[in-house]
Amino acid sequence: MLVVKNLKCEYLENPIGIDKINPRLSWQIISDKRNVKQQQFQIQVATDEEFKNIVWNMHTFSEKSIHIPYEGAPLESRMRYFYRVKVWINKEEESDWSNTCFWEMGLINTSEWKAEWISLKDQKINEDFKARAPFSCFKNFTINKDVKKAVVYVTSLGVYELYLNGKRVGEDYLTPGWTDYNYRIQYQTYEVSDLIKAKDNKLNATIGEGWYSGYLGWTKRKDTYGSKNALLLQMYIYYEDGTSEVIASDESWKEENCNILMSDIYNGEIYDAREKEEASIDSNLIIVPYPKTHLIAQENEPIRIQEEIEPLSIFKTPKGEFVLDMGQNMAGFVRFKIRGEKGQKVTLIHGEVLDKEGNFYRDNIRDAAQKVTYICSGNEEEIYEPHFTFQGFRYVKLEGFPKDIKPSNFTGVVLHSDMKPIGSFETSDKKINQLQHNILWGQKGNFIDVPTDCPQRDERLGWTGDAQIFARTACFNMNAAPFFSKWLKDLSCNQMSDGAVPFVVPDILKGTFADGIGLTTAGWGDAAVICPWTIYQCYGDENILIQQYDSMKNWINYIRNQGNDEYLWDTGLQLADWLALDNEEGSFFGATDGYLVSTAYYAYSTGIFANIAKILGKFDDYKLYNQLYASIKEAYINRFYDNEGNLTSETQTAQVISLYFDLVPEKYKERIAKRLVELIEKKNMHLDTGFLGTPYICHVLSDNGYEDVAYKLLFNTDYPSWLYQVERGATTMWEHWDSIKVDGSFWDIGMNSFNHYSYGSVGAWMYQNIGGIDMAEAGYKKSQIAPKLSEKLSYTKAALDTMYGKISVSWEIIEDKINMNVVIPHNTTSRITLPKVKNIEKIKKYIIEAYNEKRLHIDLTNGLSETYIDTDFGFEIFGDNISFEIGSGSYNFSYEYTPI
């Protein structure tokens, strides 16, 4: 059996409305054999499903099966292209053609937009929130011929919902999403053929403020990108007789009444369900002369409903308030059913936690109202969900509802960007499993078109530091490549002329801290380098490196131009190890020398960038920045070490980042690693790291022979630790190690989110070290399977869907044996490490004999590459571990192990 499956175009299955002129194609190979390697492939692209009109036919000898750029005839706007793939493997065994897939182009050229931006001359203002009310508009049109196909291209200045003949168009929410609208406005493409009717049809849209003109940030900034909400729509109707027609937003559209009285991302929504009189025929709509040059097709996954949660209960608090408990801290909204009197007002106020007395608590939400108000129509049962807002919450205070209303009247609707889940992780320890759950739900709650810090308070911003420390974990849980690619384009747009990268992207804080200045800092600005590098590593996508190359280079050069010494970054504001516990209680800043942190990141990013220049064949840059990296490292060692080889900053984080960023002279590595352990012991075997130290502490311990200490930190259940939050009932990650203190009180209300994924960055270590899945080559073309055992775990199961297919690793201890199952995707190889082997030579001999005798019932037989016969299978032995290289396929290893 040899099958080509899971074809993707730009990471997506059968996408429509793309505007890339050289879209990239990927596929996976399915076979019942082992050690499968692609030797050749053929791609055909045509404008018809029968492949009679082929526009590209490529047949080449290559192992490459991901990110193959289209190189055929120029692509045309609005055209659907069909493609199929076949491959040859090993000894020229040929597959059949894959199933036919397609992509469809959007509007490639700005000149193709004939529609006009339409808006209201005067939008109504909600006085309570000083917010513009959404407005609705419509267009009636008639169809007199048989329709073959209909496609609509639509966007807004604000957020929109579109309906055709009363049916919602698409499943997307909060479209067109959040970009820096000064540079880029995404449009969406929907095929609406099934919604078109013969004769009379009606298109109608509602447009709200959203991120474009609504409140953003704790400074209550408004109209960040403009003050006029507007709609832009262009629908093509193709008829069976070969003709076509365009319906576009223009002066012919009419206003109609809108039941949404107020809607805001932070503050919520007010909806009056009572019927209103029809809008006047003398429409208040106007044409807005806004440019169309910023329009781009949506490239990342849209925000969609991901799941629906039934509440646990409704209870009465000691204060007498009625509160709905969803059982899970989440981002989204509540859908509810009610039978009410006409004009009856019901309100939902959202919060994350209860106080220690069991009362509803929302002081940490600050000035974000997170409030939804619904005014009943008085009809039978009414069902409502918000349109242009989302909340971060677990608990909902109910006001105005009947006292006997049931939990079944409410549904928690989870929203986030529609990224495909690709990872799974499970152990024998329920608390560790809950930690993984919390990490994943932290990601769900904050990956809503941009990687935000939190989904609830008056912030919800794309903090660059949070994104870069969590990116690796994010890519284990979900396919985050299109998500980050889109966000990084905005980072480039927001980068300042001198190369500085702002705190948040999109940058709505410029001028907040100093007049006209967008501040930057190490660890946050380094997202410009670390995030694209992470995407390249996880998905083998060189395009992200090309896309962000100038941005990365400008960031390095910005740092180089700071201060008097081009090899040190010892100037300016440094957030450094934010929220670390090694300073006085209540301090936001950790005790680690800020300039040690900034120079360490300077070296780390420069080293990465030099490597990227080499990968892309930019050898002059490679030579220049590789030398710069060496000089920074030398300056770091001279500045931040004493004469005995000790770091001058005596903190856990200083040791951690020096080791992880390879800034420790070889002769001092053992000493610095030992000093880290001593500092942990000094804290009674607990960490005290903050945002920048925490992601790497377990990695550093594992890499330097202190796996037991890493596990100790992970399994701690008292403060400060990851499992302390689990013990306190957390269902997402917290902003602080003690967001809820031991006595039940809270951290300062000014900054205390209970859905903040940063400390969830330990998730990458869990996948790599407990699960045993890591990369040896970009995109997992070669993987590394090396689980680390703990006496506290009897089994683990981990899996990751890579671009080539699924890697899975499970191990279980049964009496005196380890049973380990591994699956390696085809067209890849892996280096597998068997841990705690009792008899190394015996198992080594066993593998060789099994291979030579081709004993297929033994799972170590025909998956080893022939090249490894000459190299003794690439065996490496260290302690009681043995590693070797192996080809694709499924394997079972069962052997006696050395007790832990």
Secondary structure, 3 states (H helix, E strand, C coil): CEEEEEEEECCECCCEEECCCCCEEEEEEEECCCCCCEEEEEEEEECCCCCCCEEEEEEEECCCCCCEECCCCCCCCCCEEEEEEEEEECCCEECCCCCCEEEEECCCCHHHCCCCEEEECCCCEECCCCEECCEEEEEEEEECCCEEEEEEEEEEECEEEEEECCEECCCEECECCCCCCCCCEEEEEEECHHHCCCEEEEEEEEEECHHHHCCECCCCECCCCCCCCEEEEEEEEEECCCCEEEEECCCCCEEECCCEEEEECCCEEEEECCCCCCCCCCCCEEEECCCCCCEEECCCCCEEEEEEECCCEEEECCCCCEEEEEEEEEEEEEEEEECCCCCCEEEEEEECEECCCCCEECHHHCCCCCEEEEECCCCCCEEECCCCCCEEEEEEEEECCCCCCCHHHEEEEEEEECCCECEEEEECCHHHHHHHHHHHHHHHHHECCCECCCCCCCCCCCEHHHHHHHHHHHHHHECCHHHHHHHHHHHHHHCCCCCCCCCECCCCCCCCCECCECCCCCCCCCHHHHHHHHHHHHHCCHHHHHHHHHHHHHHHHHHHCCCCCCCCCCCCCCCCCCCCCCCCCCCCCCCCCHHHHHHHHHHHHHHHHHHHHHHCCCHHHHHHHHHHHHHHHHHHHHHHECCCCCECCCCHHHHHHHHHCCCCCHHHHHHHHHHHHHHHHHCCCCCCCCCCCHHHHHHHHHHCCCHHHHHHHHHCCCCCCHHHHHHCCCCCCCCCCCCECCCCCECCCCCCCCCCHHHHHHHHHHHHHHHCEEECCHHHCEEEECCCCCCCCCEEEEEEECCCCEEEEEEEEECCEEEEEEEECCCCEEEEEECCECCHHHHHHHHHHHHHHCCCCCCCCCCCCCHHHHCHHHCEEECCEEEEEECCEEEEEEEEECCC
